[in-house]
């Protein structure tokens, strides 16, 4: 599974999605989006409205909640705390 995570500096949900991948023992590639590269990111992913923005196997997933749902469905993490 190839995972790419686009994050924003200081983003709480970005930290949480990275913790989720850690719990699932999944490796991911992170790209930090800042003022310098924000326009390029928005042009490439116009439907990305917030951070984090996750791609799994080059398919847009969405943010933290959508990513968690997929990982639970695949049995990679538990819905229990």
Phi, psi and omega in degrees: 000125178259122184239131176235129181239124174262126183235168178235141180303133177078009183279116180299314183293331176295317177298319181294320180292326177292323175295322178299315178295324177296314178301322181277356182057045179249138175274150180211159175254130181251136172237123180271125180260126179228189182299329182292321186244009183296318182297318178297317178298312181297325178292322182284324183231073184295339180275352178284111184256348181205178179241148003285163173236121188246138171242133173240122184052044178066011177256127178298130180256313184126218184259207184300310184296314180296321179294315179300318179301316180295316181293324176293314180301323179278358179076020182273337172220163180259149176285344178281152180281000000 
